[in-house]
Amino acid sequence: MRSIEEPWFRRLLCICLILIVSFSIACGTASDIEAGRRDLPDSIQSLLIHKYGHDGIPTKMQFGPMKALQDLYGRFIPYYVTGFFNSDEYEDFATLSFGKETIQVVLGQANVTGDYDLITIETGFLNRLEGENEIYLLLAKPGRHFTWDGRAVDLSHTGFYVGSVDGPEYLFYWKQTLLKQVTSRD
């Protein structure tokens, strides 16, 4: 009989434990995550074109197949989400923007006049050739979410996830008046 002291057996137990914890975390939070959308309104498209040019608007050709996400959420191009991110009464938006070298998130914070204050957030993801970017944007509903190491983050308002199918994923949310970022998958 094999001993628990053998290195390969301990590694196997560790891997199984990590998979069980990851699975239970993912299953426990799936209802707090919603797929991104692709119906970027004309008014927001005009705003983005004015500030970033036509390249600021994502196109279907820039995204890879994202098979893992299609299995979870169905067929979609996940680049646009809306919510009350900064806890005021005005609906904000976040969208992916493909720069010449990198992919950013453009955050539109609605204000009292009905306009948006635009904030560009660098994601660290490189803009690859057309059809090779497996980058997504998901809506994080209020509730409990988890970081990569299992720590809980309680959102009182909506936030959003930005991630890569084969790389890291980040959760962005407001805590009081500050935009916070945590790694939710590494």
Residue pairs with C-beta under 8 A, 6 or more apart in sequence:
2 9
3 9
4 10
4 13
21 150
25 146
25 150
28 144
29 143
29 144
29 145
29 146
30 72
31 141
32 140
32 141
32 142
32 143
32 144
32 145
32 155
33 138
33 139
33 140
33 141
33 161
34 81
34 138
34 139
34 141
35 69
35 72
35 73
35 74
35 76
35 78
35 138
35 139
36 76
36 77
36 78
36 79
36 80
36 81
36 136
36 137
36 138
36 139
37 76
37 78
37 79
37 80
37 81
37 82
38 76
38 77
38 78
38 79
38 80
39 80
40 48
40 57
40 58
40 79
40 80
40 95
44 93
44 95
44 108
44 116
45 57
47 108
47 116
47 118
48 56
48 57
48 95
48 97
48 106
49 56
49 57
51 118
52 97
52 106
55 98
55 99
55 100
56 97
56 98
56 106
57 97
58 77
58 79
58 80
58 95
58 96
58 97
58 98
60 77
61 130
61 131
62 98
62 127
62 130
62 131
62 133
63 77
63 79
63 131
63 133
63 134
63 135
64 131
64 132
64 133
64 134
64 165
65 134
66 78
66 134
66 136
66 165
67 165
68 165
69 76
69 78
69 136
69 165
70 76
78 136
78 137
78 138
79 95
79 96
79 136
79 137
80 93
80 94
80 95
80 96
80 137
81 93
81 94
81 95
81 137
81 138
81 139
81 160
82 91
82 92
82 93
82 94
82 139
83 91
83 92
83 139
83 157
83 158
83 159
83 160
84 90
84 91
84 92
84 157
84 158
85 92
85 94
85 107
85 109
85 157
85 158
85 159
85 160
85 173
85 174
86 92
86 109
86 157
86 174
86 177
86 179
87 156
87 157
87 174
88 110
90 109
90 110
90 111
90 112
91 110
92 107
92 108
92 109
92 110
92 116
93 107
93 108
93 110
93 116
94 105
94 106
94 107
94 108
94 137
94 160
94 172
95 105
95 106
95 108
95 137
96 103
96 104
96 105
96 106
96 135
96 137
96 162
97 103
97 104
97 105
97 106
97 120
98 127
98 133
99 127
100 127
101 126
101 127
102 122
102 123
102 124
102 125
102 126
102 127
103 123
103 125
103 126
103 127
103 133
103 135
104 120
104 121
104 122
104 123
105 120
105 121
105 123
105 137
105 160
105 162
105 172
106 118
106 119
106 120
106 121
107 118
107 119
107 120
107 121
107 179
108 116
108 117
108 118
108 119
109 116
109 117
109 118
109 119
110 116
111 117
119 179
121 162
121 172
121 179
123 135
123 162
123 170
124 168
125 133
125 135
125 162
125 164
125 167
127 133
134 164
134 165
134 166
135 162
135 163
135 164
136 161
136 162
136 163
136 164
136 165
137 160
137 161
137 162
138 160
138 161
138 163
139 158
139 159
139 160
139 161
140 155
140 158
140 159
140 160
140 161
140 171
140 173
141 155
141 158
142 155
142 156
142 157
142 158
143 154
143 155
144 152
144 153
144 154
144 155
145 152
145 153
145 154
145 155
145 159
145 171
145 173
145 184
146 152
146 153
146 184
147 153
147 171
147 182
147 183
147 184
148 183
148 184
148 185
148 186
153 171
153 173
153 182
155 173
157 173
157 174
159 171
159 172
159 173
159 174
160 171
160 172
160 173
161 169
161 170
161 171
161 172
161 184
162 169
162 170
162 172
163 169
163 170
163 184
163 185
168 183
168 185
168 186
169 183
169 184
169 185
170 181
170 182
170 183
170 184
171 181
171 182
171 183
171 184
172 179
172 180
172 181
173 179
173 180
174 180
